[in-house]
Amino acid sequence: MNETIAQRQITVAGLPIEYLTAGEGAPLLLLHGVGDSAQTWELIIPILARTHRVYAPSLPGFGMSAKETSDYSPEFYTSFIADFLDALELKQVAIAGNSLGGLIAMRLAFESPSRVSALVLIDSAGLGRDITLALRLLTLPGMEKLTSTLYQTKIGAKVWAYAVSSLLFANPTQVLPDWRDRLQNMARNPGYLKATVGAVRGGSTIVGQRDREILLDRLPNLAMPTLIIWGTRDRIVPAHQAHLANARLKQGQLVLLDCGHVPQLEKPESVAEVLVQFLNTTAVLSR
C-alpha cells in the first residue's frame, strides 16, 4: 500500500490548485484553516493512508494554490470544495477539517449530505461567536494593506511566522521549524496575506464570528457520524464550544487533547489514532 505523499495540481473552476494525496481505499478529504496549507496534514497523512485514499488541497489563496480570487467567504470555499470533489470524480467522502476547514466541511455536510459519509471537526470555526482578538482585529478597515506593509519583508515575515505560531500552538517547543519556515515564506507573498485577511473577514467581524456562520443550532440535523477533536488550550476558539457542539449531535463523539488550535501538528499521533479508529468504526457500521 502506497503511503508516500504525492504533490499534485488540478484546475478547479479555472484556478490551479495544489493538493497532496496518498494511500488507497475509501476517500478521505482533509481541509486546513486560515493562513495554513495542505502541508499542515503531512505528519498524519502517511498513517491515514494505510486505510484510506487521502486528499488534502490548499484552498485558493494559500499554499501553492492560485491567489487569483477576490472571494474568500465560507460560501465560496464550500462551493470550491464541491467543485474539487467533482474534478476528482469523488461522489462521497469522509471529511476532516481544522478551523475554517471545519466550517467548510459542516457547510458541505448541510448542503450536500449525501456527499459526506463522516465528519470530523478539529478546533472548528462556526460553533460559537467567540474567537481570539487577534483575528477580530484583522477585520478592521485597512488591515489588508497594513499586514502587507508589515509582514512582506524578510524580517516582517519572520515576525508573522512566530506570532502565528504562538497563537496556534499551546507549547512553542512543538512548532516544527519546517512548518514555521513555510509560514514565513508564504507571508512574503502578497496574495497569501490578502487571502488570510479576506478569509477572516468572510467569517467574522470585530465582535466575533458572523451569525450566519454559526451553525451550532443546526447540528442536530446532521445525519452522519461526527467526531469533534479539540485542543483544551486553544487560543483561537475556546474549548467550551466543543462541548456545546457535541451535546447537539445525534451521532457525536468528543475527544479533548492537551494542545492548541492545530492538534494535527502538535499531537499528530493522537489525532491520527483517533481519526483511524473513528473512520474504521464508521465504515463497519455503514455496511
Phi, psi and omega in degrees: 000135186273110179257004179288134181278126176254136175261125184228170178228143179216149177265124181233122181052038178081002182251129174289125187237131174275139171211153176256147178210152179193158171084180177222157178122200180298140184287140178229124181255131180244127183240125182276178182256187181299135176076004183249197181203178179303330184294349177298340183262002188300329183286334183252345180303314181301327178287314180295330182289350177292335183234350185222157168271112189260137176232129180223098179276154164271122181297152177309132183100346186232162180058222179262011178282166184303143175257359187276065175215147179248001181248119181237023183284157174303326178299314180298313183294326177294316177297320179299316180295321175300319178292323178299315178297320178298317182297328179267002180058044178256112183278326181214138181218157162274142183233133171240128181229139177254131175060239176304324178300327177291320177297316178299316180299317178297315181300317179295322180296325177284320184283323183223070186300332180290344181272347186244109182279329180204151186232133177233121181251115184249106182045056192281147165285167173087012183241009179172162183288323189297127167216165183299148178301326181303320178283322180298326179294332179293345180276351182289151178302140177088354184290331178298313179292320182295315180296322178295319180295318185282323196247358180278345177285166181300313180291318180299320179296324178293319177298317178302311183299318180288323179294315179295317179300319182293334176281320188280326186257135174286325182243107183303334180289346180275352181289122180282131180305320180297320180293317179294321177297320179296319178297319179296317179294321179296324183296337180280355177265118183300330179294326179293313180294322176298317180294321180298310178297317181297319181291322177295315179296327181298329183248354187216165171230186181295340181264354179135195182293143183295145181305318184292342180260359177270107189257013186307312185284352177267351184301326178300343180277352179285125182267338185276153175304137184226131178247133174248126174244132185215139174277126183292344179248032178294125179266353182268304177233128187292148185293339180296337177295329178295318180294318178298319180292314183298325180295340182262353184275138176285322180234063186251150172226145179233129176235123178256136180235150180278081182197188181260221191279344183236072181304329181296340177259325185270329179226058188299320181296317180295316180297315180298317181298314181294318179298312181299315180299315180297312183293321178294318178296318179299319180296320180295317183292334183276352181286000000 
